[in-house]
Amino acid sequence: MWLQLLWRFRRPIGRGLRIAGIGIALLLAFGLLTREGGREWLLERFRGLTATVYRTQPSPVVIVERLQAMQRLETARQTTLHDVAVEASNGLPVWLAGERLRMRVVAEVSAGVDLGKLKPEHVQVSGKRVRITLPEPQVFDITIREQGTEVYHRERGWLVFHPDKAIEQRARNQAWLEARQAALQGELLQQARANAAAELERLVTMLGFEQAQVGWQMARLP
């Protein structure tokens, strides 16, 4: 009997519960509004929903300053082995008054981009995109590694009682020149260019940009 009555009046009861729920919610809201603490709470919630979001992007000057702080961006290295022969003579035959040696020399060359040459006009910003025009890669340092460098053959003339101290340095100087030439004519600068572009793209995206494009400045003729 009771179940039949409840089933018959289920819709009116449901509407009544919804109306009662809305009324309770309105009473609670009215109570909050009539209290200072409640008003503050509602205002804080409203501010949170309508708060303005500010997004800023670094200007070209700021980007240049940050990159310049890195000075030289080294992006490639290569090690070369040189077999150098040096002969010293004062006009007489070497077997009589001269000296000769053969020396293995290990040289290490580093290359990269000089970020100190960047200027604001080399950076163009468009929304979330940035284009940076870098200076051409260059050879930075050429170092003779003493580990692995050795004189493996040496001979002196009959009249030479003291070895020539400068002859080994001349061998090192020759290896230095050969290492530089190998770096300029080989693939070291190409590798430095590719690595520099990838590294700059990574650094720029860390500044908040979604897309970075790297170009290259025209090399100036001497």
Secondary structure, DSSP 4 states (H G I P E B T S, - for coil): -HHHHHHHTHHHHHHHHHHHHHHHHHHHHHHHHHSHHHHHHHHHHHHHHHPPP------HHHHHHHHHTT-EEEEEEEEEEEEEEEEE-SSS-HHHH-EEEEEEEEEEEEEEEEGGG--GGGEEEETTEEEEEEPPPEEEEEEEEEEEEEEEEEEE-TT--S--THHHHHHHHHHHHHHHHHHHHSSHHHHHHHHHHHHHHHHHHHTT-SEEEEEEPPPPP-
